[in-house]
Amino acid sequence: MSVATEVSLDGKTAVDTGLGWVNRYAALGPAFHTALPPQPLPAPYWVGQSRAVGRALGLPEDWTHSQDLLQAFSGNRPLAGSQSVATVYSGHQFGVWAGQLGDGRALLLGETESGLELQLKGAGRTPYSRMGDGRAVLRSSIREFLCSEAMHGLGIPTTRALCVTGSDAPIRREEIETAAVVTRVAPSFIRFGHFEHFAANDQPEELRRLADFVIDHYYPACRGTDKFAGNAYAALLEAVSERTAALLAQWQAVGFCHGVMNTDNMSILGLTLDYGPFQFLDGYNPAHICNHSDTQGRYAYGRQPNIAYWNLFCLGQALLPLIGEQELALAALESYKTVFPAELEQRLRAKLGLQASRPEDRALVEGILKLLAQERVDHTIFWRRLSHYAGDAQAAPVRDLFLDRTALDDWLKQYDARLALEDGARAAATMLGTNPKFILRNHLGELVIRQAREKDFSGVARLLALLENPYAEHPGHEAEAGFPPEWATSIEISCSS
């Protein structure tokens, strides 16, 4: 099947991909969004494309060569059957109520019959842009594209990215940069902030309609539940809490720092949402702050689990008019406190190659995390080298990471004793499938961004191929799995994008 064009009812040339559109969110009504077309992107060109996401959507195999889709995913032509809208939401930003927010530079194109929504980020000003230009720059767009697919490769729930298109159109940030558009894909882009908006504005009917929409389409098991006296809205809050708890355990285990965990950046489906000033840890440091704009360290790596609970509490407050009783809302939130530590413990055991839980495991985990933090040992490289150690018992590559080798040797003796209770080959295989060799380090992203600014996009494709399969060895790419260079410490990632 090839991409075709057709004339839409308003006289504009539309691009027909053969995708069926259902546009369920647009059908909720004008209280939930503003309908408007994307702002065209002058003279666009392809920057990066994910064939895997294209297959998930059901796009034809030749879509990556389609000039029609290049124009459509740059906001220059409508996709036949889509209905572009900017959604309204509110939220807490850095712990402070910010009031009405909304899609200030993103347009939801709609939902396809595959059950996935498409959204253009950087598609121009909307009623919710709040003095912004509605654009995204090449730098941040490449980072979001790569990290979306990197997180998926790691097995972490996330929004996806189909493609990035660029343009030489100038965009002013701290300096003049060039424009880009990311085509994002997810089952839903609904955020905690969507619920906060209707609760704060005393719109109970819209709040109920949104909650019913989410339950009916994404959490149907909340209907008819025996828990919470059959209260479906309390069951929804509990389900979101548990998904969020599992997500945070995955973030912490892999060393991912989100950077801006505002309530409007939290997915109601427990997806990683909005890749702004994110970072994967280099040296292990629970106090690490990846966002240069986060001067108080609110969203430091080690604080993320508590911030997630705080955000869920805000969601609970927003749902309280529907839940009815504060005690039910608090009970629905309670599962986060059990699911998160259980999920994290399970993932840390897997990183150590341990199958069944034993009483000594917690001390083993706490011991190595303490050693890693004391010396700021590279998080990813340590765990990958330990994975090989479990298979060949060669300690030198692991010991070389530490100054205090006596302390490490003491820990390795405890680890060896515990590992002896496991199937060694199975433990090593588990670890190699749990501890990635490749992550999207800041300097790797920076290098391909520098290339892209010179219209060389080969680095984007090459890095994407590694990040899509981060547990594979990929011979010949040792440099991308190595230590960050000294200059990487000077990279500052802020909210400006």
C-alpha positions as CSV (number, residue, x, y, z in Angstrom):
1,M,0.0,0.0,0.0
2,S,1.4,3.4,-1.0
3,V,0.6,6.8,0.4
4,A,-1.9,8.8,-1.7
5,T,-3.4,12.2,-1.8
6,E,-7.0,13.3,-1.9
7,V,-8.9,16.6,-1.7
8,S,-10.5,17.2,1.7
9,L,-13.9,18.9,2.2
10,D,-12.3,22.3,2.9
11,G,-10.4,22.2,-0.4
12,K,-6.9,21.5,1.1
13,T,-5.0,18.6,-0.3
14,A,-5.0,15.8,2.3
15,V,-2.6,12.8,2.6
16,D,-4.3,9.4,2.7
17,T,-2.3,6.7,4.4
18,G,-5.1,4.2,4.6
19,L,-5.2,4.6,8.4
20,G,-8.7,4.5,9.8
21,W,-9.4,7.3,12.3
22,V,-11.8,7.3,15.2
23,N,-10.9,10.6,16.9
24,R,-12.5,9.7,20.2
25,Y,-10.9,12.5,22.2
26,A,-12.1,15.1,19.8
27,A,-15.6,13.8,20.2
28,L,-15.6,14.8,23.9
29,G,-16.5,18.3,22.9
30,P,-15.1,21.9,22.9
31,A,-14.7,22.0,26.7
32,F,-11.8,19.7,26.3
33,H,-9.9,21.2,23.4
34,T,-9.7,23.8,20.7
35,A,-9.8,22.7,17.1
36,L,-7.2,24.3,14.8
37,P,-4.8,23.3,12.1
38,P,-1.0,23.0,12.5
39,Q,1.1,25.9,11.5
40,P,3.1,25.0,8.4
41,L,6.8,24.3,8.7
42,P,8.8,25.9,5.8
43,A,10.8,23.7,3.5
44,P,10.8,20.6,5.8
45,Y,13.3,17.7,5.6
46,W,13.5,14.3,7.3
47,V,15.8,14.2,10.4
48,G,14.9,10.8,11.9
49,Q,12.4,8.0,11.4
50,S,11.4,5.0,13.4
51,R,10.4,2.1,11.2
52,A,9.3,0.2,14.2
53,V,6.7,2.8,15.1
54,G,5.6,3.0,11.5
55,R,4.9,-0.7,11.6
56,A,3.0,-0.4,14.9
57,L,0.8,2.2,13.2
58,G,0.3,0.2,10.1
59,L,1.9,2.7,7.7
60,P,3.1,1.3,4.3
61,E,6.7,0.1,4.2
62,D,7.7,3.0,1.9
63,W,6.5,5.7,4.2
64,T,10.0,6.8,5.0
65,H,10.5,8.0,1.4
66,S,7.1,9.7,1.1
67,Q,7.2,13.4,0.4
68,D,3.5,13.6,1.1
69,L,4.1,12.3,4.7
70,L,7.0,14.6,5.1
71,Q,4.6,17.4,4.5
72,A,1.9,15.9,6.7
73,F,4.2,15.2,9.7
74,S,5.6,18.8,9.4
75,G,2.1,20.3,9.7
76,N,1.9,21.4,6.1
77,R,-0.9,19.0,4.9
78,P,-3.7,17.3,6.9
79,L,-3.9,13.5,7.2
80,A,-7.1,12.4,5.7
81,G,-9.6,11.5,8.5
82,S,-7.7,13.2,11.3
83,Q,-9.1,16.1,13.4
84,S,-6.3,18.3,14.9
85,V,-7.0,19.7,18.3
86,A,-5.0,21.3,21.1
87,T,-6.2,20.0,24.5
88,V,-6.6,22.1,27.6
89,Y,-5.2,21.0,31.1
90,S,-3.9,22.6,34.2
91,G,-1.3,21.5,36.7
92,H,1.2,22.0,39.5
93,Q,4.7,23.1,38.2
94,F,7.6,22.7,40.6
95,G,5.1,22.2,43.4
96,V,3.1,25.4,42.7
97,W,-0.3,25.6,41.2
98,A,0.2,27.1,37.7
99,G,-3.5,27.2,36.7
100,Q,-4.5,26.7,33.1
101,L,-1.9,25.3,30.8
102,G,-2.6,23.1,27.8
103,D,-1.0,22.0,24.6
104,G,1.0,25.1,23.9
105,R,2.9,23.7,21.0
106,A,1.4,20.3,20.4
107,L,-1.6,19.2,18.3
108,L,-3.4,15.9,18.7
109,L,-4.2,14.7,15.2
110,G,-6.5,12.0,16.5
111,E,-6.6,8.3,17.2
112,T,-6.3,5.6,14.5
113,E,-8.0,2.3,14.4
114,S,-4.8,0.7,15.7
115,G,-5.6,2.3,19.1
116,L,-2.8,4.8,18.9
117,E,-3.0,8.6,18.9
118,L,-0.7,10.8,16.9
119,Q,0.5,14.2,18.0
120,L,2.6,16.8,16.4
121,K,4.9,18.6,18.9
122,G,6.3,21.9,17.6
123,A,3.4,22.5,15.2
124,G,2.8,26.2,16.1
125,R,1.0,28.5,18.5
126,T,-2.3,27.5,20.1
127,P,-4.6,29.2,22.5
128,Y,-2.6,27.6,25.3
129,S,0.9,28.8,24.2
130,R,1.0,31.5,26.9
131,M,3.3,34.0,25.0
132,G,5.3,31.1,23.5
133,D,5.9,30.6,19.8
134,G,4.5,27.1,19.7
135,R,7.6,25.7,18.1
136,A,10.2,23.1,19.1
137,V,13.8,23.3,18.2
138,L,16.0,20.7,16.5
139,R,18.1,20.1,19.6
140,S,15.2,19.1,21.9
141,S,13.3,17.3,19.1
142,I,16.2,14.9,18.4
143,R,16.6,14.3,22.1
144,E,12.9,13.4,22.5
145,F,12.8,11.2,19.4
146,L,15.8,9.2,20.5
147,C,14.9,8.9,24.2
148,S,11.3,7.9,23.4
149,E,12.6,4.9,21.4
150,A,15.5,4.3,23.9
151,M,13.0,3.9,26.7
152,H,10.9,1.5,24.6
153,G,14.0,-0.5,23.9
154,L,14.7,-0.7,27.6
155,G,11.2,-2.1,28.1
156,I,10.0,1.0,30.0
157,P,6.4,2.3,29.3
158,T,6.7,5.5,27.2
159,T,5.2,7.6,24.5
160,R,6.8,6.7,21.2
161,A,8.2,8.9,18.4
162,L,7.5,8.2,14.8
163,C,9.7,10.8,13.2
164,V,11.4,14.2,13.4
165,T,11.2,16.7,10.6
166,G,13.4,19.8,10.5
167,S,13.4,23.2,8.8
168,D,15.9,26.1,8.5
169,A,13.2,28.4,10.0
170,P,14.9,30.4,12.8
171,I,13.6,30.0,16.4
172,R,14.8,32.2,19.2
173,R,15.7,30.5,22.5
174,E,18.9,31.5,24.4
175,E,20.3,31.8,20.9
176,I,18.9,31.4,17.4
177,E,18.2,27.8,16.6
178,T,16.2,26.0,13.9
179,A,12.7,24.5,14.0
180,A,11.6,20.9,14.1
181,V,8.5,18.8,14.7
182,V,8.3,15.5,16.5
183,T,5.4,13.1,15.6
184,R,4.6,11.5,18.9
185,V,2.6,8.3,19.3
186,A,0.8,6.8,22.4
187,P,-2.4,5.1,23.3
188,S,-3.4,8.4,25.0
189,F,-1.7,11.7,25.9
190,I,-4.1,12.4,28.8
191,R,-2.3,13.8,31.8
192,F,-3.0,14.2,35.5
193,G,-3.4,17.9,34.7
194,H,-6.4,17.2,32.5
195,F,-8.3,16.1,35.6
196,E,-6.9,18.9,37.7
197,H,-8.2,21.4,35.1
198,F,-11.9,20.5,35.4
199,A,-11.7,20.0,39.2
200,A,-10.1,23.4,39.7
201,N,-12.6,25.1,37.4
202,D,-15.6,23.5,39.2
203,Q,-16.7,21.6,36.1
204,P,-18.0,18.3,37.6
205,E,-19.8,17.1,34.5
206,E,-16.7,17.5,32.3
207,L,-14.6,15.9,35.1
208,R,-17.0,12.9,35.1
209,R,-17.0,12.7,31.4
210,L,-13.2,12.6,31.2
211,A,-13.0,10.0,34.0
212,D,-15.6,7.8,32.3
213,F,-13.8,8.1,29.0
214,V,-10.5,7.0,30.6
215,I,-12.2,4.1,32.5
216,D,-14.2,2.9,29.5
217,H,-11.3,2.9,27.0
218,Y,-8.2,2.2,29.2
219,Y,-9.3,0.8,32.6
220,P,-12.5,-1.2,32.0
221,A,-11.7,-3.5,34.9
222,C,-12.5,-0.5,37.2
223,R,-16.2,-1.0,36.4
224,G,-17.9,-3.5,38.6
225,T,-15.0,-3.9,41.0
226,D,-15.6,-5.3,44.4
227,K,-13.0,-2.9,45.9
228,F,-13.9,0.5,47.3
229,A,-17.6,-0.4,47.6
230,G,-17.8,-0.6,43.8
231,N,-16.5,2.9,43.4
232,A,-15.0,2.9,39.9
233,Y,-13.3,6.3,40.3
234,A,-11.5,5.1,43.4
235,A,-10.5,2.0,41.5
236,L,-9.2,4.2,38.7
237,L,-7.0,6.2,41.2
238,E,-5.6,2.9,42.5
239,A,-4.9,1.5,39.1
240,V,-3.1,4.7,38.0
241,S,-1.2,4.7,41.3
242,E,0.0,1.2,40.7
243,R,1.1,1.8,37.1
244,T,2.9,4.9,38.2
245,A,4.6,3.0,41.0
246,A,5.8,0.4,38.5
247,L,7.0,3.1,36.1
248,L,9.1,4.8,38.8
249,A,10.7,1.6,39.9
250,Q,11.8,1.1,36.3
251,W,13.2,4.7,36.1
252,Q,15.2,4.2,39.3
253,A,16.5,0.8,38.4
254,V,17.9,2.1,35.0
255,G,19.1,5.4,36.4
256,F,16.7,7.6,34.4
257,C,16.1,11.2,35.6
258,H,13.0,12.9,34.2
259,G,13.8,16.4,35.2
260,V,10.4,18.0,35.2
261,M,7.9,15.8,37.1
262,N,5.1,18.4,37.1
263,T,1.6,17.0,37.4
264,D,0.9,18.1,33.8
265,N,3.8,15.9,32.7
266,M,2.4,12.7,34.3
267,S,0.6,10.2,32.1
268,I,-2.8,8.8,33.3
269,L,-1.6,5.5,31.6
270,G,1.7,5.3,33.6
271,L,3.8,6.2,30.5
272,T,7.0,8.3,30.5
273,L,5.7,11.5,29.1
274,D,7.4,14.8,27.9
275,Y,11.2,14.4,27.3
276,G,12.5,17.8,28.3
277,P,15.6,18.1,30.5
278,F,16.0,14.3,31.1
279,Q,19.2,12.4,31.7
280,F,20.5,8.9,32.4
281,L,22.9,8.9,35.3
282,D,26.6,8.8,34.6
283,G,28.1,8.5,38.0
284,Y,25.6,7.1,40.5
285,N,24.4,9.9,42.7
286,P,21.0,9.9,44.4
287,A,21.1,13.7,44.7
288,H,21.8,14.3,41.0
289,I,19.8,17.1,39.4
290,C,19.6,16.9,35.6
291,N,17.5,20.0,35.0
292,H,19.6,23.2,35.1
293,S,16.3,25.1,35.8
294,D,15.6,23.0,38.9
295,T,17.5,25.3,41.3
296,Q,16.0,23.7,44.4
297,G,16.6,20.1,43.4
298,R,12.9,19.2,43.6
299,Y,13.2,16.7,40.9
300,A,16.6,15.2,41.9
301,Y,16.9,11.5,40.9
302,G,16.5,10.2,44.5
303,R,13.4,12.3,45.1
304,Q,11.5,11.0,42.0
305,P,9.5,8.3,43.8
306,N,8.2,10.7,46.5
307,I,7.4,13.3,43.9
308,A,5.3,10.7,41.9
309,Y,3.3,10.0,45.1
310,W,2.8,13.8,45.6
311,N,1.5,14.1,42.1
312,L,-0.8,11.1,42.6
313,F,-2.1,12.9,45.7
314,C,-2.9,15.9,43.5
315,L,-4.7,13.6,41.1
316,G,-6.7,12.1,44.0
317,Q,-7.7,15.6,45.0
318,A,-8.9,16.3,41.5
319,L,-10.9,13.0,41.5
320,L,-12.4,13.5,45.0
321,P,-15.7,15.1,43.7
322,L,-16.3,11.8,41.9
323,I,-14.9,9.4,44.5
324,G,-17.0,11.2,47.2
325,E,-15.2,10.2,50.3
326,Q,-11.7,11.3,51.3
327,E,-11.0,8.0,53.0
328,L,-11.7,6.1,49.8
329,A,-9.3,8.3,47.9
330,L,-6.5,7.9,50.5
331,A,-7.1,4.1,50.5
332,A,-6.8,4.1,46.7
333,L,-3.4,5.9,46.9
334,E,-2.1,3.5,49.6
335,S,-1.1,0.8,47.1
336,Y,1.7,3.0,45.7
337,K,3.5,2.6,49.0
338,T,3.6,-1.2,48.6
339,V,3.9,-1.6,44.8
340,F,6.8,0.8,44.3
341,P,9.2,-0.8,46.9
342,A,8.2,-4.3,45.8
343,E,8.7,-3.5,42.1
344,L,12.0,-1.8,42.8
345,E,13.3,-4.7,44.9
346,Q,12.3,-7.1,42.1
347,R,14.2,-5.1,39.5
348,L,17.3,-4.7,41.6
349,R,17.4,-8.4,42.3
350,A,17.2,-8.9,38.5
351,K,20.1,-6.6,38.1
352,L,22.0,-8.9,40.4
353,G,20.8,-12.0,38.6
354,L,18.9,-13.2,41.6
355,Q,15.6,-15.2,41.0
356,A,13.9,-15.9,44.3
357,S,13.9,-13.4,47.1
358,R,16.1,-14.3,50.2
359,P,16.5,-12.4,53.5
360,E,20.1,-11.3,52.7
361,D,19.2,-9.7,49.4
362,R,18.2,-6.3,50.8
363,A,21.6,-5.9,52.6
364,L,23.4,-6.9,49.4
365,V,21.5,-4.3,47.3
366,E,22.0,-1.6,49.9
367,G,25.6,-2.4,50.2
368,I,26.4,-2.0,46.5
369,L,24.3,1.1,46.1
370,K,26.2,2.7,49.0
371,L,29.6,1.9,47.4
372,L,28.4,3.2,44.0
373,A,27.3,6.5,45.6
374,Q,30.4,7.0,47.7
375,E,32.6,6.9,44.6
376,R,30.1,8.1,42.0
377,V,30.8,4.9,40.0
378,D,29.3,4.9,36.5
379,H,25.9,3.4,36.9
380,T,25.4,1.7,33.5
381,I,29.0,0.5,33.1
382,F,29.1,-1.0,36.6
383,W,26.0,-3.0,36.1
384,R,27.0,-4.2,32.7
385,R,30.4,-5.3,33.9
386,L,28.9,-7.0,36.9
387,S,26.7,-8.9,34.4
388,H,29.8,-10.3,32.7
389,Y,31.4,-11.0,36.1
390,A,28.4,-13.3,37.0
391,G,29.2,-15.3,33.9
392,D,33.0,-15.5,33.9
393,A,34.1,-14.6,37.5
394,Q,36.6,-12.1,36.2
395,A,36.7,-9.4,38.8
396,A,39.3,-7.0,37.3
397,P,36.9,-5.1,35.1
398,V,34.6,-4.5,38.0
399,R,37.4,-3.7,40.5
400,D,38.9,-1.2,38.1
401,L,35.8,1.0,38.6
402,F,36.5,1.5,42.4
403,L,39.2,3.2,44.4
404,D,38.2,1.4,47.6
405,R,38.8,-2.1,46.3
406,T,38.9,-3.6,49.7
407,A,35.3,-2.6,50.3
408,L,34.3,-3.9,46.9
409,D,36.1,-7.2,47.5
410,D,34.2,-7.6,50.7
411,W,30.9,-7.0,48.9
412,L,31.9,-9.4,46.1
413,K,32.5,-12.2,48.6
414,Q,28.9,-11.7,49.8
415,Y,27.6,-11.6,46.3
416,D,29.5,-14.7,45.3
417,A,28.0,-16.6,48.2
418,R,24.5,-15.5,47.2
419,L,25.1,-16.1,43.5
420,A,26.2,-19.7,44.3
421,L,22.6,-20.4,45.3
422,E,21.5,-19.5,41.7
423,D,21.9,-21.1,38.4
424,G,25.0,-19.2,37.2
425,A,24.3,-19.3,33.5
426,R,20.7,-18.2,34.0
427,A,21.8,-15.4,36.4
428,A,24.3,-14.0,33.8
429,A,21.7,-14.2,31.1
430,T,19.1,-12.4,33.3
431,M,21.6,-9.7,34.0
432,L,22.6,-9.1,30.4
433,G,18.9,-8.8,29.6
434,T,18.4,-6.4,32.5
435,N,21.5,-4.2,32.6
436,P,21.8,-2.3,29.2
437,K,25.0,-1.7,27.4
438,F,23.7,1.4,25.7
439,I,21.8,4.3,27.1
440,L,21.2,7.8,25.7
441,R,23.9,9.7,27.5
442,N,23.9,13.4,27.1
443,H,27.1,13.5,25.2
444,L,25.9,11.0,22.7
445,G,22.8,13.1,22.0
446,E,25.0,16.2,21.8
447,L,27.3,14.7,19.2
448,V,24.4,13.7,16.8
449,I,22.7,17.1,17.4
450,R,26.0,18.8,16.2
451,Q,26.0,16.6,13.1
452,A,22.3,17.3,12.5
453,R,22.9,21.0,12.6
454,E,25.2,20.5,9.6
455,K,22.5,18.5,7.8
456,D,24.2,15.2,8.5
457,F,21.5,12.9,10.0
458,S,23.4,9.7,9.8
459,G,24.3,9.9,13.5
460,V,20.6,10.0,14.5
461,A,20.0,6.8,12.6
462,R,23.1,5.1,13.9
463,L,22.4,5.9,17.5
464,L,18.7,5.0,17.1
465,A,19.7,1.5,16.0
466,L,21.8,1.0,19.2
467,L,19.1,2.4,21.5
468,E,16.4,0.2,19.9
469,N,18.3,-2.9,21.1
470,P,20.3,-1.6,24.1
471,Y,21.0,-5.1,25.6
472,A,22.8,-6.4,22.5
473,E,26.6,-6.2,22.2
474,H,26.7,-4.4,18.9
475,P,30.4,-5.1,18.0
476,G,32.2,-2.1,16.7
477,H,30.3,0.4,18.9
478,E,32.3,0.2,22.1
479,A,32.8,4.0,22.1
480,E,29.1,4.6,22.5
481,A,29.1,2.3,25.5
482,G,32.1,3.9,27.1
483,F,32.6,6.5,29.8
484,P,31.4,10.0,29.0
485,P,34.2,12.4,28.0
486,E,35.3,15.2,30.4
487,W,33.5,17.8,28.4
488,A,30.1,16.1,29.0
489,T,30.0,17.5,32.5
490,S,29.6,21.0,31.0
491,I,26.4,20.1,29.1
492,E,23.5,22.0,30.7
493,I,19.9,20.7,30.0
494,S,17.1,23.1,30.9
495,C,13.4,23.5,30.3
496,S,14.1,25.7,27.2
497,S,13.2,23.7,24.1
